[in-house]
Amino acid sequence: MRETIKYLFDSQFRDWEMAAKNYAALKDVREKAFTVSDCTVRVQFNPARILSSAAKVDAKSIQERACFLCATNRPAEQEGISFLAKYTILINPFPIFPRHLTIPSVLHTPQRIEGRMTDMLELAEALDEYVIFYNGPRCGASAPDHMHFQAGNKGFLPIENNWQQNCSLLSETKRGLIWKISDNLRTGWIMEGTDKQDLSILFDTIYKRLDEIPTEDEPMMNLLAWFDKGKWIVVVLPRKKHRPDCFFTEGEEQLTISPASVDLGGVFITPLEKDFDKITGQIIAGILHEVCLDEAHIKNISNRIKELL
């Protein structure tokens, strides 16, 4: 699969001018970094991501536009690789990562993770040089009407390297370990294990507890997963809010920031230069506390998870 993905990038850069230019432009992307609650957070000024950050995802807007993840609506230059006969691996033409993939379902079906954790883990194993991520329909997905994962090359997200420093063990079971995130910045859990089916069952336990919180679609969450040295790491980041208040504020306080998996993984994306210049570690902490599930709910759900394991 590594060689197949490499060939896909090489051929797309040769045949798809817009994608090639957008990846080449990454070398000029401005970045800065902060230490927030003992965690490293990088901020990226990436103008090409405005289409995603400012995407209209209300029902009316979704109905009025063609789905850009459906094969019939994708650019003629965009090629893909079949995976599990259920997904197509595509290069993302508006990248954050030096190697950024979008992996839509072959079928036009809503963005829902329930019943697909095993698929996510299989992707992580097959694409072992990548972190796989999932944005819920109201947690950063710019196509909430079409099921899809994304992937970015390893070594990019700070959470990959520092997650163990900021976790406490919640439960050790025969199916795997569940850690509670305790970095005072994000909230959630991290699963660790060596068996896909066991981890899927552990995830279902968490999912069912989150399902008790009222929501319009599925429980609000972002997910990150990667495979390393024979085991999977899955980061579950529950949410209580899609976008922070500053996204909708007018005037000087407005920031076009719509946090998703990459942001919660430690790389904040700012598509507007004014926002990149303005953002601080304090603002980042405030946004994450505003959109992530509060600690009281996390403690309550954690206790219920332990009772079921």
BAMI-98118 format. One record per residue: residue in one letter; x, y, z negated of N, C-alpha, C in turn. Coordinates in pm, whole numbers, plus 50000, padded with zeros to 5 digits. Layout:
REM BAMI-98118
aXYZXYZXYZ ...
This chain:
REM BAMI-98118
m500824987950000500005000050000500865012750000 r502025012149933502895023949931503275028250072 e503675018450153504085021550291502895026250374 t501735020450349500535024450423500165038850393 i500235042650264499905056450225500955066050282 k502205062150277503255070650334503015072950482 y502645062550553502375063950696501175073050719 l500155071950632498975080550646499375095250634 f500175098750533500605112550518501435117050639 d502365108650681503235112350793502415114850920 s501475106050948500685107351071499745119251064 q499165121850943498275133350929499025146450939 f500235147050884501035159250897501415161651042 r501555151051118501905152451259500705156751343 d499515151351311498355153151398497335163251348 w497435167651223496415176451164497115189151116 e497105199351198497885211451173497475218451044 m496175219651019495725226750899496235219850772 a496115206750766496595199350648498095200950632 a498825199850741500285201150735500675214850680 k499995225350724500305238850677499995240350529 n498875234550484498495235950343499475228650251 y499975217150295500975210150213502305217550215 a502675222950329503915230650337503845242950247 a502645248550235502465260650154502655257950004 l502575245349963502735242349821504095246549767 k505085246649854506425250349806506485265049764 d505515272949809505475287149772504455290249663 v503785279749613502795281749507503495286749380 r502945297149321503525302549197503015294649076 e503885292748979503515285748857504115292848736 k503455291048624504015295148496503535285048392 a504145285148277503825274948176503665281348039 f502815274847958502595279147819502675266847729 t502985269047604502825258747503501595262447421 v500585253947430499305256647364499005245047270 s498895247747140498665237147040499655225747057 d500915229147075502015219447090501935211347219 c501075215747312500955209047441501455218247553 t502115212547650502535220347767501375221547864 v501085233947905500065236448006500685245248114 r500655240248238501135248248350499945254748419 v500195266248477499165273448553499675275048696 q498835271548792499195272048933498315282249006 f498945291449078498205300449166498135293849304 n496935289049340496765281049462495535286249537 p495705295849629494565302049697493695292249774 a494275281449826493495271949906492415264949823 r492545265249690491585258049606490335266149576 i490195277949635489005286049610487735278749655 l487835270649761486665263349811486135253749706 s487025247949627486615238749523486215246049395 s487055255449351486805262449225485495270149226 a485175276149340483975284449350482825277449422 a482935264349442481915256949516480545258249449 k479525260249531478155260549481477655246149472 v477345241849351476965227849332475535226349278 d474745237049290473335235949252472605227749358 a471455222449322470725213249409470375219649544 k469965232349544469585239149667470775240349762 s471915244549708473115246049792473575232749849 i473495222149767473905208849813473005204149928 q471715206549915470765202350018470975209750149 e471445222150140471565230450259472875228750336 r473825221050282475085219250353475295204550389 a476025202250496476365188550534477415183250437 c477325170550404478285164650310479635162850379 f480645169650327481965169450392482735156650363 l482195147750277482845134950252482285123550335 c481155125850399480595115650488481425114850616 a481625102850665482495100750781482055108850902 t480745110250923480255117351041480505132351035 n480785137550915480985152050901482435155950876 r483315146150864484715149250837485395154550963 p486485162350949487205167351066487645155951157 a487645158551285488025148251382489445143251358 e490315151951305491715148151283491915139351159 q490905138951072491095132050944490955116950960 e492015109950924492035095350931492005089650791 g491655076750778491555070750646491945056150644 i492045050950522492385036950498491275030750416 s490765019450460489695012650387490255006550258 f489435007350150489835001250023488624994049964 l488774981149937487724972649880486464972249967 a486584976750090485434977550182484344986750128 k484654994650024483675003549962484095018149966 y485395020549984485945034149979486855036450099 t487125049150125488095053050228489115062350165 i490385058950177491455067250122491845077750226 l491705090550189491985101850278493015110950214 i493785118250293494585128750232493665140850209 n493885147450097493095159450066493725171250139 p492975178050228493575188850307493805201750228 f493305202350104493495214050019494175209649889 p495465206549897496125199349787496465207849666 i496515200949552497115206049429498455199149409 f498465186049430499665177749415500465177549545 p501765174849538502545172849661501995161549747 r501365151649682500645140949752499285139649685 h498235143549756496905144749698495915137149787 l495215127549728494275119149801492845121549752 t491895120149845490485119549811489985105849856 i489175099449772488785085549798487275084349786 p486535088149892485075087549886484525073549909 s483335071449855482585059349885482195059350033 v482135047550091481685046450230480225050850240 l479455048250136478045051850134477835065450070 h476865072850121476515085750063475625083149942 t476255082549827475555079649702476055089149595 p475215092949498475605103449403476865100149323 q477525110549279478725109349195478335103949058 r478625091149037478325084448910479425074348883 i479935073948763481015064748728480485051548676 e479255051148628478725038848570478835027248670 g479435016148625479595004448709480785005048803 r481595015748795482715017348888484075018248818 m484125015848689485415016548621486395006248675 t485904994248706486794984048762487394988848894 d486584995448976487085001049102488195011149075 m487995019548974488995029648941490295023148897 l490195012448819491385005348773492084998048887 e491304992848981491904986349098492644996449183 l492095008349195492785019049267494095022549197 a494045023849065495255027348990496345016749009 e495955004049015496934993449033497494993449175 a496614995149273497064995149412497905007449444 l497485019049390498215031549412499045034549287 d500015026049260500725026849132501705038549124 e501825046249231502625058549225501755070849200 y500455068249173499485079049161498715078249030 v498185089748988497185090548883495835091948953 i494885083248918493545083948975492695092648883 f491855101148941490995109048854489585110248909 y488665112448815487245113248845486665125548777 n485985133748855485285145448803483785142748807 g483145143748692481695141548687480945151548772 p479645148848801478875157448890478715171848840 r478875173948710478845187548656480105190248575 c481215184448622482505186148554483625188448653 g483325195848760484375199348854484265192848990 a483345183449009483185177149140482545187149237 s483245189949347482675199249446481715192149541 a481655178749532480675171049610479945161549513 p479065167049428478365158549331477355149049394 d477105150849525476145142249595476805130149659 h478145129349654478845118249721479915112649628 m479775100049591480705093649499482135093749554 h483065098249471484465098449514485415099149394 f486585093749413487715095549323488715104549392 q489715108849317490875115549375492135109449315 a493265112349375494535107349324495625117549352 g496555118649259497715127349276498965120249229 n500085123449291501315116349258501685117749111 k502225106849055502665106948916503785117148894 g503925121248770504975130648734504545145148742 f503285147648776502785161248795502025166348672 l501225157848611500385162048500501105160248367 p501165170448283501835169248153501275158148065 i499975155348075499365145347988499945131548009 e500515128848126501125115848152502245112748053 n503005122848019504195120747938503985122947789 n502975131047753502875134847611501645129347540 w500875120547606499615116447544499825109147411 q500875101047400501085093447277501465102347159 q502015114147188502405123247082501205129847016 n500075129747085498915137347040497685128547022 c497885116146979496775106846959496915099446827 s495785095146775495775086346658494995073846696 l495435062246648494795049546685493415048746623 l492395047146707491025045946659490655031346636 s491015022646732490635008646719491574999846800 e491984988746741492804978746810491974966146822 t491614962446944490754950946967491454941047058 k490844929447076491394919447167491314924047312 r490474933947339490324939047475491304950347507 g491854956547404492784967547426492734977347311 l493474988147327493554998547225492715010647266 i492105017047166491425029847189492055039947095 w492595050547154493205061447078492275073547080 k492265081046974491515093646969492485105146993 i492155113747088493005125347117492925135047000 s494065139646954494095148646837495125159646858 d495005166646972495995177147001495445191246977 n494235192346921493615205446893493425213947018 l493415207347134493225214647259492095208347338 r492185195347358491135187647425490565177647324 t489445171747359488885161047276488595149047365 g488585137247304488275125247382489035113147332 w489165103347421489785090647385490695085947497 i491645077347462492515071247561492505056247539 m492195048747645492175034247639493475028847699 e493955018047642495205012047688495024996847688 g495304990347801495144975947805495714969647930 t495694956347933496314948848042495314941048126 d494034942248096493004934848170491914944348218 k491634944048347490654953348405489264951548346 q488824939048334487484936548285487334940848138 d488354937948059488294942047918488224957247904 l489024964347983489004978947977487664984448025 s487084978048125485764982348173484724980848063 i484824970047986483884968047875484104978547767 l485354981547736485634992247639485085005547686 f485265008347816484735020947870483215021247859 d482545010047887481095009647877480635012647735 t481415008347636481085011147496481105026147470 i482135032847521482215047347506481095054147584 y480875049447707479865055547794478485055247729 k478145043847669476815042547609476635051947491 r477725054347418477625063847307477485078047359 l478195081347465478055094747525476675096547587 d476095085547632474775086147697473695090447600 e473995090347470473025094747370472915109947365 i473895116847426473845131447431473035135447553 p471945143147536471065146647649471835153447763 t471545149447887472185155348004471315153048125 e471515160948229470685159748349471075147848434 d472375144748440472855134248529473395122648444 e474695120848448475345111148361476025118948248 p476525111948146477275119148042478405127248105 m478535139648063479535148348123480935143948083 m481815141848183483175137348151484095138948270 n485385139548238486475138248335487295126048294 l487825119048393488605106948367489925107448443 l490965102148379492275100348442492705086048415 a493325079648514493795065848494495055063448574 w495975055848515497165051848589497635038148541 f498425031548625498925018048598500435018848589 d500985013148480502425013948460502905002048377 k503874994848430504494983648358503464973448310 g502544970048398501594959448369500384963348287 k500204976248257499034980348180498434993248235 w497174995148202496455007048245496315016748127 i496385029448158496065040148064494865047648124 v493795049048045492595056048091492265067047992 v492205079348039491925090947955490465094947978 v489685095147871488255098647877488085112047808 l487675122147886487565135747836486105140447848 p485305138847742483905142847749483745157947749 r482675162347808482435176647824481075180547767 k480935193247735479635198647696479205209947788 k480115213947879479815225547963480575224348094 h479935228448203480555227648336481605238548354 r481185250848343482075262248364482025271648245 p483165277848211483195287048095482465300048127 d482135307348023481415319948041482175329748130 c483505329448124484285339148202484105337148354 f483665325348396483425322848538482285331748589 f481305334248503480105341548544480135356348502 t481075359848416481165373748369481565383048483 e481045395248480481425405248580482475414648522 g483265420348611484255430048567485585423848530 e486325430548443487685426748409487795413148342 e486745409048274486795396448200486525384248287 q486155386348414485805375248502487045367348544 l486945353948538488015344948583487385333748665 t487855331948787487325321248872488065308248839 i487695302648726488305290248678487185280348648 s487245268748712486255258348694486965245448655 p487175243148526488045232148481487545218348525 a488485210148568488195196348605489315187648550 s489455175548602490425166048546491855171448546 v492255177948654493625182948665493885193548558 d492935202548538493095212948436493195206748297 l492285197148267492325190848137493555182048120 g494135177948232495375170248228496605178848210 g496435192148207497545200948175498025210148285 v497305210648400497665220048506496425228248542 f496385240648497495245249448525495395255348665 i494305254948742494315259848879493625273348887 t494355283448937493775296748958493865300049107 p492725300749176492755303749318492915318549350 l492765327049249492905341449268494125346549193 e494925354949258496165359749199495915367949072 k494835375649073494535383848955494305375048832 d493705363548853493475354348742494785347948695 f495635344548791496945338948756497745348848671 d497725361448709498475371748636497885374148497 k496565372548486495875376048362495875364848258 i495865352548303495625341448212496765339948111 t496405336247990497365334247881497085320947814 g497985316847728497755304647651496515305547565 q496255317247510495075319247426493805317647507 i493805322947630492635321647717492405306947753 i493485299747784493385285547817492775277747701 a493275280147580492745273247462491265276247444 g490875288747466489475292547452488585285647552 i489055284747679488275278047783488105263247751 l489175256647710489085242347680488175239547561 h488255247747459487365246047344485915248547383 e485705257147480484345260347523483725249047606 v484525242447691483945232547783484045218147732 c484995215247643485155201647592484145198947480 l483815186147463482885182447357483495185947223 d482685191447133483205196147005483635184646915 e484515187746821485145177646736484115170346650 a483055176946608482045170346524481385158846600 h481045161346727480455150746809481465139446832 i482725143146856483755133046881483905123846759 k483935129546641484075121446519482875112046503 n481685117246528480475109146514480475097646614 i480815100746739480845090346842481955080346814 s483095085146766484215076246733483815066046627 n483065070546527482605061346422481665050846479 r480815054846573479875045246634480625035446724 i481655040146791482465031246875483105020546788 k483675024546675484345015046587483345004546533 e482115008646510481094999246459480764988546562 l480894992046691480494982746797481624973446839 l482854976246798484004968346843484414957646742 
